[in-house]
Amino acid sequence: MHSIGAHIYDVATSRKLLTRNRLKYLDDKSCVLCNGAEESVHHLYFICPIARSIWNGIRDWLGLRKIMDSPTTVLNAFQGVYRGNSTLNMMRCAVLSATVYHVWNIKNGVMFDNAKPNVEEIIKAIKIHVFRCIPRSIDFFQPSTRSGLL
Ligand SMILES: [Zn+2]
């Protein structure tokens, strides 16, 4: 795994994120996305049906076939997919970080701004986020660059 992607992922799955199960002042610790189980990092990113739908959309977008339902399976899915091409390694890290960011973002949107999670819109936002990371010097329309992303 590329070190930057691994680092981003470590931050997301570390104990630093204040998920509801860690907020002592909250009586209701259920996940705000699905109103289901207690919101932990593991639930929010891998068990929650909303998160799973987002990962599935990202998986389909990238043409991956591996199941992504745990930290290990997500890292495995991303590992080696674009090995050997630094531009695409960068894109892989961007996809991973954007997905982690947008799951956290919609959780906060629901919690604080009464937002409604819309999986298709979130996946679209992730794609836009990733495409904005592409340096202008990279010719995205070269088939060799584009093949793993569309
Ligand atoms: Zn949930």
Residues whose N, C-alpha, C, O or C-beta is under 5 A from the ligand:
A	BS01	ZN	C31 L33 C34 G36 C48 P49
